[in-house]
Amino acid sequence: QVQLVESGGGLVQAGGSLRLSCAATGIIGSIYVMGWYRQAPGKQRELVATMTSGASTNYGDSVKGRFTISTDLNLQRARLQMNSLKPEDTAVYFCYALVSGNNFWGQGTQVTVPS
């Protein structure tokens, strides 16, 4: 079965950087999209960044210019480089993959940027 395992969350001061990683295992089929969403307390889950198998990227407006997504050629590993972090970036970050038409989510990793 497909599993997405995130790592790299933590606490960082405003203006600092963190890098998140996600590894996909048990993949049967083609990964079309891999990326990250986040959910802050009391808010809806929102797009952070995704990359398609064609190397097209999509970023949430609030992270453009600060966050960068990268993946390996098979989209089985993804990394999210987060720079210039702000308190409003505090959330649980979820790895996401679209595999053969099915959505998969990781368990989430907490990122905290104190104000």
N, CA and C atoms as an extended XYZ file, in Angstrom:
345
Properties=species:S:1:pos:R:3:atomname:S:1:resname:S:1:resid:I:1 pbc="F F F"
N         0.840       -1.184        0.000 N   GLN     1
C         0.000        0.000        0.000 CA  GLN     1
C         0.878        1.237        0.000 C   GLN     1
N         0.322        2.320       -0.509 N   VAL     2
C         1.088        3.553       -0.623 CA  VAL     2
C         1.236        4.194        0.752 C   VAL     2
N         2.450        4.580        1.053 N   GLN     3
C         2.705        5.352        2.274 CA  GLN     3
C         3.557        6.554        1.918 C   GLN     3
N         3.223        7.687        2.527 N   LEU     4
C         4.006        8.911        2.382 CA  LEU     4
C         4.530        9.273        3.760 C   LEU     4
N         5.827        9.348        3.885 N   VAL     5
C         6.439        9.593        5.190 CA  VAL     5
C         7.173       10.925        5.147 C   VAL     5
N         6.716       11.855        5.994 N   GLU     6
C         7.340       13.178        6.040 CA  GLU     6
C         8.384       13.245        7.142 C   GLU     6
N         9.316       14.150        6.963 N   SER     7
C        10.292       14.438        8.012 CA  SER     7
C        10.773       15.866        7.847 C   SER     7
N        11.352       16.405        8.920 N   GLY     8
C        11.986       17.716        8.821 CA  GLY     8
C        11.251       18.859        9.469 C   GLY     8
N        10.083       18.614       10.051 N   GLY     9
C         9.377       19.705       10.716 CA  GLY     9
C        10.077       20.107       12.008 C   GLY     9
N         9.574       21.165       12.624 N   GLY    10
C        10.153       21.611       13.877 CA  GLY    10
C         9.819       23.052       14.173 C   GLY    10
N        10.555       23.603       15.105 N   LEU    11
C        10.369       24.987       15.512 CA  LEU    11
C        11.530       25.818       14.985 C   LEU    11
N        11.207       26.947       14.394 N   VAL    12
C        12.239       27.821       13.848 CA  VAL    12
C        11.803       29.260       14.064 C   VAL    12
N        12.749       30.122       14.316 N   GLN    13
C        12.442       31.531       14.516 CA  GLN    13
C        12.058       32.202       13.204 C   GLN    13
N        11.275       33.256       13.302 N   ALA    14
C        10.880       34.016       12.118 CA  ALA    14
C        12.113       34.459       11.343 C   ALA    14
N        12.035       34.302       10.041 N   GLY    15
C        13.150       34.627        9.173 CA  GLY    15
C        14.068       33.459        8.895 C   GLY    15
N        13.875       32.365        9.617 N   GLY    16
C        14.721       31.193        9.452 CA  GLY    16
C        14.251       30.284        8.335 C   GLY    16
N        14.907       29.134        8.236 N   SER    17
C        14.638       28.177        7.163 CA  SER    17
C        14.439       26.777        7.723 C   SER    17
N        13.672       25.996        7.013 N   LEU    18
C        13.493       24.574        7.294 CA  LEU    18
C        13.358       23.854        5.963 C   LEU    18
N        13.712       22.574        5.968 N   ARG    19
C        13.482       21.759        4.789 CA  ARG    19
C        12.692       20.528        5.195 C   ARG    19
N        11.592       20.298        4.486 N   LEU    20
C        10.780       19.112        4.697 CA  LEU    20
C        11.093       18.091        3.608 C   LEU    20
N        10.995       16.829        3.989 N   SER    21
C        11.193       15.746        3.026 CA  SER    21
C        10.013       14.793        3.089 C   SER    21
N         9.737       14.161        1.966 N   CYS    22
C         8.666       13.164        1.887 CA  CYS    22
C         9.153       12.021        1.023 C   CYS    22
N         8.974       10.820        1.523 N   ALA    23
C         9.345        9.629        0.764 CA  ALA    23
C         8.108        8.782        0.555 C   ALA    23
N         7.886        8.377       -0.691 N   ALA    24
C         6.742        7.534       -1.036 CA  ALA    24
C         7.195        6.092       -1.167 C   ALA    24
N         6.454        5.188       -0.543 N   THR    25
C         6.754        3.760       -0.655 CA  THR    25
C         5.497        3.009       -1.063 C   THR    25
N         5.694        1.804       -1.569 N   GLY    26
C         4.564        0.963       -1.940 CA  GLY    26
C         3.828        1.456       -3.165 C   GLY    26
N         4.515        2.238       -4.001 N   ILE    27
C         3.849        2.803       -5.164 CA  ILE    27
C         3.657        1.740       -6.249 C   ILE    27
N         2.404        1.579       -6.658 N   ILE    28
C         2.098        0.755       -7.826 CA  ILE    28
C         1.330        1.649       -8.780 C   ILE    28
N         1.929        1.930       -9.919 N   GLY    29
C         1.305        2.861      -10.835 CA  GLY    29
C         2.153        4.103      -10.991 C   GLY    29
N         1.587        5.076      -11.607 N   SER    30
C         2.320        6.307      -11.921 CA  SER    30
C         1.935        7.423      -10.967 C   SER    30
N         2.969        8.091      -10.445 N   ILE    31
C         2.740        9.293       -9.645 CA  ILE    31
C         2.632       10.460      -10.605 C   ILE    31
N         1.517       11.118      -10.585 N   TYR    32
C         1.324       12.261      -11.484 CA  TYR    32
C         1.659       13.575      -10.806 C   TYR    32
N         1.310       13.672       -9.524 N   VAL    33
C         1.568       14.904       -8.777 CA  VAL    33
C         2.107       14.526       -7.409 C   VAL    33
N         3.074       15.297       -6.939 N   MET    34
C         3.549       15.139       -5.573 CA  MET    34
C         3.779       16.529       -5.003 C   MET    34
N         3.501       16.684       -3.731 N   GLY    35
C         3.701       18.012       -3.170 CA  GLY    35
C         3.282       18.129       -1.734 C   GLY    35
N         2.943       19.354       -1.362 N   TRP    36
C         2.680       19.681        0.036 CA  TRP    36
C         1.447       20.561        0.177 C   TRP    36
N         0.670       20.264        1.185 N   TYR    37
C        -0.408       21.116        1.652 CA  TYR    37
C        -0.167       21.377        3.132 C   TYR    37
N        -0.876       22.370        3.676 N   ARG    38
C        -0.747       22.641        5.097 CA  ARG    38
C        -2.091       23.010        5.688 C   ARG    38
N        -2.204       22.811        6.994 N   GLN    39
C        -3.437       23.158        7.700 CA  GLN    39
C        -3.084       23.763        9.044 C   GLN    39
N        -3.502       24.996        9.224 N   ALA    40
C        -3.321       25.688       10.496 CA  ALA    40
C        -4.562       25.474       11.349 C   ALA    40
N        -4.452       25.613       12.659 N   PRO    41
C        -5.621       25.421       13.535 CA  PRO    41
C        -6.779       26.314       13.138 C   PRO    41
N        -7.958       25.700       12.999 N   GLY    42
C        -9.156       26.455       12.667 CA  GLY    42
C        -9.259       26.880       11.218 C   GLY    42
N        -8.339       26.435       10.388 N   LYS    43
C        -8.366       26.825        8.976 CA  LYS    43
C        -8.447       25.592        8.084 C   LYS    43
N        -8.832       25.837        6.833 N   GLN    44
C        -8.894       24.746        5.868 CA  GLN    44
C        -7.499       24.391        5.363 C   GLN    44
N        -7.375       23.150        4.919 N   ARG    45
C        -6.113       22.738        4.314 CA  ARG    45
C        -5.906       23.538        3.034 C   ARG    45
N        -4.665       23.987        2.825 N   GLU    46
C        -4.383       24.823        1.662 CA  GLU    46
C        -3.141       24.350        0.934 C   GLU    46
N        -3.087       24.668       -0.327 N   LEU    47
C        -1.947       24.329       -1.164 CA  LEU    47
C        -0.706       25.068       -0.704 C   LEU    47
N         0.399       24.326       -0.622 N   VAL    48
C         1.703       24.953       -0.426 CA  VAL    48
C         2.462       24.911       -1.755 C   VAL    48
N         2.723       23.700       -2.249 N   ALA    49
C         3.451       23.566       -3.501 CA  ALA    49
C         3.274       22.155       -4.039 C   ALA    49
N         3.149       22.029       -5.351 N   THR    50
C         3.093       20.730       -5.993 CA  THR    50
C         3.964       20.732       -7.247 C   THR    50
N         4.340       19.518       -7.631 N   MET    51
C         5.075       19.339       -8.876 CA  MET    51
C         4.471       18.157       -9.611 C   MET    51
N         4.298       18.292      -10.914 N   THR    52
C         3.754       17.204      -11.712 CA  THR    52
C         4.885       16.374      -12.325 C   THR    52
N         4.498       15.245      -12.906 N   SER    53
C         5.482       14.399      -13.572 CA  SER    53
C         6.111       15.099      -14.757 C   SER    53
N         5.453       16.143      -15.252 N   GLY    54
C         6.020       16.947      -16.326 CA  GLY    54
C         6.842       18.109      -15.830 C   GLY    54
N         7.112       18.138      -14.511 N   ALA    55
C         7.961       19.148      -13.871 CA  ALA    55
C         7.299       20.522      -13.786 C   ALA    55
N         5.984       20.567      -13.921 N   SER    56
C         5.281       21.826      -13.706 CA  SER    56
C         5.065       22.015      -12.215 C   SER    56
N         5.273       23.236      -11.751 N   THR    57
C         5.096       23.518      -10.329 CA  THR    57
C         3.926       24.480      -10.122 C   THR    57
N         3.362       24.371       -8.929 N   ASN    58
C         2.273       25.257       -8.544 CA  ASN    58
C         2.486       25.616       -7.077 C   ASN    58
N         2.453       26.888       -6.769 N   TYR    59
C         2.686       27.360       -5.409 CA  TYR    59
C         1.489       28.147       -4.898 C   TYR    59
N         1.235       28.021       -3.598 N   GLY    60
C         0.259       28.889       -2.974 CA  GLY    60
C         0.763       30.328       -2.982 C   GLY    60
N        -0.149       31.272       -3.091 N   ASP    61
C         0.246       32.674       -3.201 CA  ASP    61
C         1.093       33.133       -2.018 C   ASP    61
N         0.771       32.627       -0.838 N   SER    62
C         1.444       33.115        0.360 CA  SER    62
C         2.887       32.622        0.497 C   SER    62
N         3.276       31.644       -0.305 N   VAL    63
C         4.639       31.101       -0.173 CA  VAL    63
C         5.500       31.369       -1.400 C   VAL    63
N         4.925       31.946       -2.430 N   LYS    64
C         5.691       32.202       -3.651 CA  LYS    64
C         6.898       33.077       -3.350 C   LYS    64
N         8.032       32.674       -3.896 N   GLY    65
C         9.259       33.428       -3.690 CA  GLY    65
C        10.002       33.059       -2.417 C   GLY    65
N         9.364       32.283       -1.539 N   ARG    66
C        10.009       31.883       -0.281 CA  ARG    66
C        10.226       30.379       -0.199 C   ARG    66
N         9.318       29.608       -0.755 N   PHE    67
C         9.386       28.155       -0.695 CA  PHE    67
C         9.721       27.598       -2.073 C   PHE    67
N        10.450       26.484       -2.077 N   THR    68
C        10.811       25.820       -3.322 CA  THR    68
C        10.600       24.324       -3.183 C   THR    68
N         9.876       23.737       -4.136 N   ILE    69
C         9.671       22.288       -4.143 CA  ILE    69
C        10.635       21.656       -5.131 C   ILE    69
N        11.120       20.480       -4.761 N   SER    70
C        11.948       19.705       -5.679 CA  SER    70
C        11.600       18.229       -5.484 C   SER    70
N        11.810       17.449       -6.527 N   THR    71
C        11.531       16.021       -6.449 CA  THR    71
C        12.594       15.262       -7.213 C   THR    71
N        12.632       13.940       -7.011 N   ASP    72
C        13.474       13.116       -7.867 CA  ASP    72
C        12.714       12.848       -9.170 C   ASP    72
N        13.374       12.162      -10.102 N   LEU    73
C        12.791       12.004      -11.436 CA  LEU    73
C        11.487       11.214      -11.413 C   LEU    73
N        11.352       10.291      -10.455 N   ASN    74
C        10.162        9.435      -10.394 CA  ASN    74
C         9.084        9.986       -9.455 C   ASN    74
N         9.317       11.172       -8.932 N   LEU    75
C         8.386       11.786       -7.976 CA  LEU    75
C         8.184       10.934       -6.739 C   LEU    75
N         9.133       10.098       -6.383 N   GLN    76
C         8.964        9.277       -5.193 CA  GLN    76
C         9.588        9.904       -3.956 C   GLN    76
N        10.330       10.963       -4.165 N   ARG    77
C        10.834       11.749       -3.051 CA  ARG    77
C        10.613       13.218       -3.371 C   ARG    77
N        10.133       13.939       -2.381 N   ALA    78
C         9.910       15.373       -2.562 CA  ALA    78
C        10.525       16.114       -1.393 C   ALA    78
N        10.982       17.304       -1.693 N   ARG    79
C        11.547       18.156       -0.663 CA  ARG    79
C        10.946       19.547       -0.798 C   ARG    79
N        10.757       20.181        0.344 N   LEU    80
C        10.232       21.534        0.362 CA  LEU    80
C        11.211       22.402        1.146 C   LEU    80
N        11.887       23.278        0.451 N   GLN    81
C        12.790       24.226        1.092 CA  GLN    81
C        11.998       25.467        1.451 C   GLN    81
N        11.968       25.784        2.734 N   MET    82
C        11.174       26.920        3.220 CA  MET    82
C        12.121       27.968        3.796 C   MET    82
N        12.145       29.117        3.178 N   ASN    83
C        12.991       30.220        3.620 CA  ASN    83
C        12.137       31.398        4.078 C   ASN    83
N        12.765       32.287        4.810 N   SER    84
C        12.080       33.503        5.282 CA  SER    84
C        10.761       33.162        5.955 C   SER    84
N        10.809       32.190        6.844 N   LEU    85
C         9.581       31.717        7.489 CA  LEU    85
C         8.951       32.804        8.350 C   LEU    85
N         7.622       32.781        8.365 N   LYS    86
C         6.831       33.759        9.100 CA  LYS    86
C         5.940       33.034       10.106 C   LYS    86
N         5.475       33.725       11.135 N   PRO    87
C         4.561       33.071       12.084 CA  PRO    87
C         3.323       32.487       11.402 C   PRO    87
N         2.862       33.128       10.343 N   GLU    88
C         1.676       32.616        9.644 CA  GLU    88
C         1.952       31.336        8.856 C   GLU    88
N         3.188       30.917        8.783 N   ASP    89
C         3.512       29.632        8.172 CA  ASP    89
C         3.316       28.471        9.150 C   ASP    89
N         3.031       28.788       10.398 N   THR    90
C         2.805       27.750       11.404 CA  THR    90
C         1.609       26.892       11.011 C   THR    90
N         1.824       25.587       10.901 N   ALA    91
C         0.772       24.671       10.463 CA  ALA    91
C         1.313       23.247       10.520 C   ALA    91
N         0.403       22.311       10.306 N   VAL    92
C         0.810       20.930       10.028 CA  VAL    92
C         0.940       20.802        8.515 C   VAL    92
N         2.073       20.331        8.071 N   TYR    93
C         2.355       20.194        6.651 CA  TYR    93
C         2.185       18.733        6.243 C   TYR    93
N         1.387       18.522        5.197 N   PHE    94
C         1.064       17.181        4.734 CA  PHE    94
C         1.669       16.943        3.354 C   PHE    94
N         2.351       15.839        3.227 N   CYS    95
C         2.789       15.404        1.913 CA  CYS    95
C         1.601       14.822        1.163 C   CYS    95
N         1.552       15.063       -0.144 N   TYR    96
C         0.428       14.631       -0.974 CA  TYR    96
C         0.965       13.994       -2.247 C   TYR    96
N         0.267       12.960       -2.702 N   ALA    97
C         0.603       12.355       -3.992 CA  ALA    97
C        -0.671       11.932       -4.704 C   ALA    97
N        -0.687       12.165       -5.996 N   LEU    98
C        -1.755       11.674       -6.869 CA  LEU    98
C        -1.162       10.509       -7.654 C   LEU    98
N        -1.646        9.312       -7.360 N   VAL    99
C        -1.095        8.093       -7.939 CA  VAL    99
C        -2.202        7.366       -8.682 C   VAL    99
N        -2.046        7.284      -10.003 N   SER   100
C        -3.025        6.589      -10.844 CA  SER   100
C        -4.451        7.016      -10.515 C   SER   100
N        -4.645        8.295      -10.336 N   GLY   101
C        -5.973        8.836      -10.099 CA  GLY   101
C        -6.438        8.821       -8.661 C   GLY   101
N        -5.630        8.327       -7.753 N   ASN   102
C        -5.997        8.258       -6.336 CA  ASN   102
C        -5.151        9.226       -5.512 C   ASN   102
N        -5.806        9.863       -4.521 N   ASN   103
C        -5.116       10.809       -3.637 CA  ASN   103
C        -4.574       10.097       -2.412 C   ASN   103
N        -3.342       10.434       -2.060 N   PHE   104
C        -2.732        9.874       -0.853 CA  PHE   104
C        -2.127       11.010       -0.037 C   PHE   104
N        -2.177       10.830        1.287 N   TRP   105
C        -1.677       11.845        2.207 CA  TRP   105
C        -0.734       11.225        3.223 C   TRP   105
N         0.277       12.002        3.618 N   GLY   106
C         1.112       11.608        4.730 CA  GLY   106
C         0.436       11.929        6.048 C   GLY   106
N         1.120       11.599        7.139 N   GLN   107
C         0.524       11.793        8.451 CA  GLN   107
C         0.666       13.232        8.939 C   GLN   107
N         1.521       14.000        8.303 N   GLY   108
C         1.698       15.402        8.665 CA  GLY   108
C         2.890       15.623        9.563 C   GLY   108
N         3.503       16.780        9.421 N   THR   109
C         4.619       17.168       10.280 CA  THR   109
C         4.414       18.624       10.691 C   THR   109
N         4.631       18.899       11.962 N   GLN   110
C         4.360       20.233       12.499 CA  GLN   110
C         5.509       21.194       12.205 C   GLN   110
N         5.144       22.377       11.728 N   VAL   111
C         6.094       23.479       11.578 CA  VAL   111
C         5.582       24.635       12.429 C   VAL   111
N         6.426       25.120       13.316 N   THR   112
C         6.035       26.197       14.215 CA  THR   112
C         7.017       27.351       14.090 C   THR   112
N         6.475       28.541       13.838 N   VAL   113
C         7.278       29.756       13.752 CA  VAL   113
C         6.701       30.725       14.766 C   VAL   113
N         7.316       30.860       15.929 N   PRO   114
C         6.753       31.724       16.967 CA  PRO   114
C         6.738       33.197       16.545 C   PRO   114
N         5.728       33.898       17.022 N   SER   115
C         5.650       35.335       16.711 CA  SER   115
C         6.408       36.151       17.741 C   SER   115
